[in-house]
Amino acid sequence: MARSENARSLRQMGLFRLLVALFLLWLSTIAPGDSFFAPEALTSAQFTAVGYLVFTVLLALLTRGAAEATPTHLRYQAILGGLGDILAIGLMLLTAGGVESGLGLLLIPMLAANATIVNGRTGLFLAAVAALMLLATEIFIGPSLPWPFDPQPTQTGILGATLFVAVILSWRLALRAGTSEARLALQEQDLVKLAELNEQIIAGMDTGVIAVDHSGRIQNMNAAAKRMLGWDSDIHRELPPRLEQALAQWLHGPAATATIRIPGDAIYRELEVRLAPIGFAGQQGTLLILEETAEIKRRGHASKLQALGRLTASIAHEIRNPLSAISHSAQLLAESPDIEGSDRRLLDIIQSQSQRMDELIRGILTLSRDQPAKRERIRLREGLVDFAEDLYRTRQIRAGALRIDVQRADLVALFDPTQFNQVVWNLCNNALQHAGHAAADSEPIVLKGHSDPLRNRVMLDVIDSGPGIAQGQQESLFEPFSSSAPGGTGLGLYISRLLCENNGATLEYLPRPSGGCFRVSFALNEKPDKFQETHPAGT
């Protein structure tokens, strides 16, 4: 940056020097006899003006390649030009009668401009040479000339001091300008880095961000927004109709910010859009921030249930000891031969309800431990086959109650193996108990593994053919103690969702025309494993 500025300064000085040379030539040729300037030695003045003009032209040709020259070469060119200026003006002063002619003032802008290119010591050296030249021409050389010459030592001293002051001021101003320029360059670099950092942060956000101009055309958007809109490329420049309607609604009466909820449909999920102006009064467009409503609800439930979880864990721990005493006492009382009839029936109720309460307390205490997941790469098909074998063996259910349908053999789920089995167990158990799959003639529960290339996620759908879940119950489906089934604790789905979140996955319910579907979307995988298929596609 400094070298290009010095090269530009040299070219500008060359232009100024050329104008001065033409001016001196005009004074010595066209202007003679003018009362303003009448050189005592006309021929010498003309010869000096022509020589200075030739010098300026040659120096201008030399500085044509200044942009590619090194800083040292630039300084040498500036020093050469400065010495030529001093010599030319000194000779013109001798022919014009000395400092009294006023031509010495031309040295002030020349040396001041030179000081912005060379360093301070060189600039002062040139000023000293010019001052000595003025004193020599005015005191020693001028009086010995054959034409009239009136020495002016006081005026010469003032001009020499002025040269030093001009050089020092120009040099200090150039230093300050260079420092300011360097500081601005650093600030520009910091701003560029900050802009790049902001772009990286926005690109990695889970929240969708879209910037549009006044006409509603998309200027920029991150990957999360593309995923929410179902786009897989950057060719889209127009907002989809539902976002365009939200933008138009906001533009009719824009506040500082506004939040508009966009309902979902069979293809797109429900979104919540926050709109805010970009720049002062929205002069640079509008910013749209997209969030999936399901994610917002999930965070709200998580924060609300966090405090509830701590409270219920404390209560459950206190209840367990007296509950164990009640259950143990009921078992001992059942062994008595004097208990018969309705009394034994009451003891059976006490024992069954005590067992149910104990299961409820175990579930609550499991949640309260908040153990970190030990995530591993589970080959989805093999993991489901192993789970099915364990379920058949443990529950003694009929053959064919499960059907495994995995899209590809290379699908990999990132999950804690133990917690993976617990989640799938809870979902299948939910289908067996509430969707009628325990009956001998029922359809099998489908465990469908597939991937979404757009979202780069592997998903598992647990599909049942039951009556489904009513719309009014879906809002509280994953909340604890919300079961409407007789004898249900309402913790199975709640625990399953927490286990999924503990593994970076999500669990959601997707209504179907017939039956229901619980979908587990596993955490992102960098690369799926490639291996040969060794298990059958279904069981």
C-alpha positions, -999 to +999 in steps of 0.1 A: +000+000+000+028+025+009+048+017-022+018+024-045+011+057-026+048+068-031+047+059-068+015+079-072+031+109-053+061+107-076+039+108-107+021+138-093+054+156-085+066+149-120+034+166-134+040+196-110+077+198-119+067+198-156+043+227-150+070+246-132+095+240-160+070+253-186+063+283-164+100+291-162+103+287-199+073+311-204+089+336-181+122+336-200+107+336-236+072+351-238+072+373-207+105+392-210+098+429-208+069+423-184+071+444-153+065+413-132+096+395-143+126+408-161+156+385-160+190+402-159+206+375-180+179+365-205+199+340-225+211+322-194+175+321-181+163+306-213+191+280-213+183+270-177+146+268-184+151+245-214+175+223-195+151+220-166+123+211-190+145+183-205+154+171-170+117+169-160+108+150-191+136+125-186+127+120-149+090+115-159+101+088-183+122+072-155+092+072-131+068+055-155+077+021-140+075+035-104+046+011-095+069-019-099+100-002-084+113-011-050+110+014-021+148+021-023+145+030-060+115+053-053+136+072-027+165+075-051+142+089-078+127+114-053+162+125-041+174+129-077+143+150-085+148+172-054+185+179-063+175+188-098+148+212-085+173+229-062+199+233-090+174+246-115+158+271-091+193+282-079+204+289-115+172+308-123+177+329-092+212+339-104+197+350-138+168+368-122+186+389-096+183+366-065+157+359-039+142+393-045+126+378-077+104+355-057+113+324-076+128+308-045+093+303-032+089+274-057+112+253-036+087+252-007+061+230-023+087+209-041+107+200-010+076+196+012+062+171-013+095+153-014+095+149+023+063+128+021+082+102+001+117+101+015+124+097+053+127+126+076+165+127+076+167+128+038+141+155+036+160+177+061+192+170+041+175+183+009+162+214+029+198+220+041+212+217+006+185+242-007+193+267+022+230+265+015+223+270-022+203+301-015+229+316+008+257+308-017+239+323-046+228+353-026+260+362-007+289+347-027+280+339-063+254+366-071+275+398-063+304+385-085+282+382-116+286+407-145+250+418-144+233+438-116+226+417-084+212+430-051+219+406-022+191+401+003+206+379+032+178+385+056+151+374+031+173+345+022+176+333+058+138+336+062+132+315+031+158+289+042+140+286+076+107+283+059+120+254+039+130+235+071+096+242+087+077+231+055+098+198+053+093+190+090+055+197+089+051+176+057+071+147+071+052+146+104+019+148+086+030+120+063+039+099+093+006+105+109-013+097+077+007+065+073-001+055+109-038+062+103-037+043+071-021+013+087-046+014+115-075+015+090-060-014+071-059-034+104-094-025+112-105-035+077-088-069+082-106-073+115-139-064+100-133-089+072-124-116+097-154-107+118-177-109+088-163-143+079-168-154+115-204-142+115-210-160+082-196-193+097-216-189+129-248-182+109-241-211+085-237-235+115-269-223+133-298-246+138-320-216+133-329-207+098-317-172+087-328-155+054-320-120+043-342-104+016-341-071-002-369-046-007-384-066-036-385-098-015-356-115-034-333-137-013-299-122-008-284-148+016-296-178+036-280-205+057-281-242+055-307-245+083-332-224+063-327-245+032-334-276+052-366-262+067-378-251+033-368-284+017-343-268-007-310-285-017-293-258-038-286-221-040-306-215-071-337-202-053-340-164-052-377-161-045-394-168-011-419-197-010-455-185-011-461-190+027-431-170+037-439-144+010-474-140+026-458-136+061-434-109+047-462-090+030-483-092+062-454-077+082-446-050+057-482-036+059-475-026+095-440-034+105-429-032+141-393-034+152-397-072+152-427-094+147-433-132+151-457-149+127-466-186+130-469-205+096-490-237+098-475-268+084-490-293+059-484-327+046-450-316+032-437-288+053-435-285+091-450-258+111-427-228+114-424-197+135-409-167+116-395-136+133-391-106+110-368-076+117-357-047+095-321-046+082-304-013+086-321+020+096-358+017+091-353-014+069-334+004+042-313-027+035-342-052+035-357-076+060-342-105+080-364-136+085-354-160+113-371-194+110-376-220+138-395-252+138-425-249+162-418-285+174-383-274+185-396-244+203-421-265+222-395-290+230-373-264+246-402-250+265-411-284+278-375-291+287-372-260+308-405-265+324-399-301+332-364-296+345-376-282+378-404-307+379-379-335+375-358-325+405-389-322+426-404-356+416-371-373+420-369-361+456-405-372+463-400-406+447-369-413+468-389-405+500-418-426+489-398-457+480-389-467+515-424-467+530-437-483+498-412-512+502-424-517+537-461-518+526-453-543+498-432-565+521-459-564+548-486-574+522-465-604+511-461-616+547-498-611+554-506-631+523-488-661+538-511-662+567-537-691+565-564-670+581-566-647+550-593-659+527-619-646+502-623-609+498-594-601+521-570-620+499-584-601+469-576-568+487-540-581+494-536-588+457-547-552+449-522-539+474-494-559+459-502-551+423-505-514+430-473-514+450-455-530+421-469-504+398-458-476+421-424-492+423-420-492+385-431-456+385-405-446+411-377-466+393-385-446+361-383-413+379-350-422+396-336-433+363-343-399+349-329-381+379-295-397+375-289-378+342-261-401+332-242-390+300-248-412+270-219-434+257-227-430+220-215-455+195-220-462+158-248-488+157-255-505+124-292-500+123-303-532+107-281-554+130-292-534+160-329-539+152-324-576+145-307-581+179-335-561+196-362-582+179-346-614+192-345-600+227-381-588+226-394-622+213-375-640+240-385-617+269-421-608+261-430-642+246-450-625+219-462-642+187-438-648+158-441-621+132-452-593+156-423-572+143-412-564+107-378-548+101-376-527+070-342-510+067-336-490+035-299-497+032-274-520+049-250-491+055-273-470+076-256-461+109-272-446+141-251-427+166-266-438+200-259-454+233-266-491+226-283-497+260-304-466+257-312-474+220-327-507+231-347-490+259-362-464+235-372-490+209-385-512+237-407-484+250-421-476+216-428-512+207-443-519+241-465-488+236-477-503+203-483-537+219-503-523+248-523-495+231-524-502+194-538-538+195-506-555+182-507-581+210-537-598+193-529-629+173-545-616+140-530-581+142-507-565+117-470-565+126-452-535+141-430-520+114-395-508+123-385-488+092-350-474+089-343-448+062-322-417+056-330-381+046-302-369+022-313-333+025-310-332+063-281-357+063-299-377+090-307-414+096-342-420+110-361-449+125-399-450+122-419-473+146-452-477+128-484-493+142-517-500+127-538-490+158-564-462+160-537-435+163-537-406+188-563-380+188-554-344+178-562-331+213-538-356+230-508-350+207-498-318+225-493-335+258-481-368+244-446-366+256-453-350+290-450-372+321-480-387+338-503-379+308-513-415+300-550-420+293-547-458+293-558-478+324-528-486+345-504-465+325-478-443+342-473-419+313-436-421+316-426-444+287-427-418+259-414-391+282-384-412+291-379-422+255-377-386+244-353-376+271-330-406+262-331-394+226-322-359+235-294-372+257-280-388+225-284-358+203-315-373+186-352-362+184-384-382+189-416-370+174-451-384+166-463-383+130-500-389+124-509-413+096-542-419+078-544-453+096-523-459+127-495-439+141-458-434+137-431-424+162-399-412+144-364-411+159-341-388+140-305-397+151-276-374+155-257-364+123-232-389+110-200-378+092-198-409+070-219-440+070-201-473+074-198-495+042-202-532+048-218-562+033-253-572+042-252-601+065-287-601+080-321-605+064-342-574+058-370-585+081-379-607+109 
